[in-house]
Amino acid sequence: MWEQYVISFGLIATPQIILSIAGGVLGGIFIGAIPGLTSTMAIALMVPVTFGMEPVHGLAMLMGVYCGGISGGFVSSCLLNIPGTPSSASTCLDGYPMAKNGQAPRALALAAYSSVLGGCLSGLCLIVVAPTLASFALRFGPWEYFALVIFTFSCVSSLSSGSILKSFLAAGLGVMFSLVGTDPVNGVVRFAFGFEELESGFNVLPVLIGVFAIPQLLEDVDEIGGKSKLMKVDLKFADFMGALGDIWRRKIDLIRSVFIGVVIGILPGVGPGLSNVVAYAQARTASKHPEKFGTGEIPEAIIAPEAANNASMGGAMIPLLTLGIPGDASTLMMLGAFMLHNIQPGPLLFRDNGDVVYSIFIAYFIAFAFLLVFFHLFLKVIIKAIIIPSQFMIPVLLVLCTIGCFSLNNRMFDVYCFLGFGLLGYILKQLKFPLLPVILGLILGHMAEAQLRLAITLGSGSLAPFLTRPISLVLLVVSGLSLVLPYYMDARRKKKAAMGGATSRMHDPDL
């Protein structure tokens, strides 16, 4: 294995790739820091750029964008009380009050160092867990792969905010779109309706970019003309160094938050937004002074959410690389980049493209090294960037998305797909439908169909192997439990609330 690392380091240690990682990190920080623009948007803008690059070069740059995009969100959370990305939502609760109390440099330093430490520790988990999980996944047959897809959809549906029914309908819509094109087994054209462009199906990347980018840009139009009051910050190096002592004294909170981030990141379709909230809640539960949370006086209230959302990056990469299942929306974009370079993530990736995998591992740590450097060198510039008027940003981003979609195959049909699916995404978002299941349905629909038909063929038409093979059975059982769990937890909360109300009435002196 160490020989593979040496070979991969030789591939990635070129001036062009190192500069690309640095540029990706810096660009990701800027986009992540601007409210409303997420790491998913950052990766969506850069995926088409990698088309003319070697796979190692392109994926290393995207890894830099991913790291920068997730980490940059805390800047506007602390200074504007507006999360730059959904993964920094909980950081607002104490980051802004701390900055308002005259400790803005301390708040930024705590968030920056927690982000870097959380990301690096989860990277170690990625290196340890991913190869082992890939070796285990080699035992998978078509029954296990189909059960894994079912498990993925159940996770997304049960953990998505809002109605579980809407999550399933969104996933079903994505699967329906995946059926358009030529049948992979019989070669029959399906649902093309006479259009030659549809015979090859929908290109994943224009759909990805459209569904996630267009709704966000249309929502940002409503913010045009709004003014943001930026807090003044006097950055001093001593304040940053003092934050390291705060983190060291709260290393248990850091480690717990990293663990939460990695575990939640591994769950398909969940991502750093949930880990940010859970880590904050756990830090408050474990604190000796929970009443001080929300006042800006407790450092762990910033350390926990920022360490968790960056730790979820390493966790989200584990199912992507080992099983071909994206852990969140950003890794969904990364999956599209793999497909763009004709690389199929999964257990065979470590065997067939080991140089790419270990290069990604190395790029991950190089990206966080640049992240630490840039937070010291360019934080003043980044702070100014978060109040760039929307009327300047939106047209530029829309043009970049359009050019990127056209450049994939040099055909306007991909641009039409980008705009059409973008409009569909906006309508679904207005109707409170989650967007991630739509894309997962489109991407995993092909895999589910192929594996199901292969399983039925190998089983001579019998579905019994789904229940007689241990791994498949466990995945199906866990899928069922993950669907039932939200209803059970909801009923338990209502019962607890009812018991609390009854107890309070018993102690009411007026009764």
Summary of the structure (lengths in Angstrom):
residues: 511
radius of gyration: 23.2
end to end distance: 72.4
largest distance: 78.1
contacts: 1939
relative contact order: 0.18
helix: 77%
strand: 1%
